[in-house]
Amino acid sequence: MTDQPQPVDLSLSEGHTPDPWIAYCMTVDGETPTAEQIGEYVKNSVIKSFEESGSMDFLFISASTPDGDRDICHIGNGPNGPRNAKLLADAPAMRAELVRLRAENARLRAALSQEVSE
């Protein structure tokens, strides 16, 4: 039996924050922030989340590596946080499926092209 990746349950991320999503490198006055400034930002995010959703949760994505666990990203505040976290956590599986589907699509196109040319 071949090990096949399990399908991602996309329903668990329904209701995530709509796109576009933009990646940023946090700066304060154009400079890399201090640990204290980052801590203040996180604290304010959790407070805002509590005010908006009643949750004091601090959500993040983590991965186990040979060198130990690593945070991949911290999830923003607000009521969509759990669904955003699920969407981001599923990203590697969705990427693998996209790569597989692209390869299958290329194979099918090549077969169709060969069939049409015969």
Number of C-alpha atoms within 10 A of each C-alpha: 3 4 5 6 9 8 9 14 11 11 10 15 20 14 14 16 15 9 6 5 7 5 5 6 6 12 12 10 7 7 8 12 15 11 9 9 13 15 12 12 14 16 13 13 18 20 18 17 21 16 13 12 15 12 16 15 15 16 16 17 14 13 11 10 8 5 6 7 10 11 10 13 14 14 18 19 25 22 17 18 24 21 18 23 21 19 22 18 18 16 13 11 15 16 11 12 16 12 12 12 12 12 12 12 12 12 12 12 12 12 12 11 11 10 9 8 7 5
